Amino acid sequence: MTEAEAARVMGTARMTPPWANRREIGPQTVENPFDRYEIESPSGDTYTVERYATWIWGQPECPFVRGEMQFVPLVFLERALVGWRWSYLESALGRPLTADERGYQFGGFCNAPPAGASDSAVPAEPGSE
């Protein structure tokens, strides 16, 4: 599968996060693919990683937990999809990924929303445009 075919399957949804009017928290809109970067394996292969936002949650007024985004990476080698998920990329690289490689750049997030916070969750549905 090519990068373009994968984008059609995953969708290129534009989402508005719960913190949309608070620039200091994170991006004002989230589009898929969210971003992409290259990473080299010990064997010399250069993988292209495209991160897709699959879940967005936030409580902009909370002083500790303001927002969280969950990503699923698609991994390409020579423009062909060779795998997905963080575990695949770690296996291909032969090492654990750093927080920067996974993309935890917004800071101050928790691992899961508190009970009853599902009204704030904005899922990205595969194939939505």
PyMOL commands that set and color helices and strands:
alter all, ss='L'
color gray80, all
select helices_A, chain A and resi 3-10+86-93+99-102+118-120
alter helices_A, ss='H'
color red, helices_A
select strands_A, chain A and resi 14-15+30-31+35-40+46-58+67-77+80-84+122-123
alter strands_A, ss='S'
color yellow, strands_A
deselect
rebuild
show_as cartoon
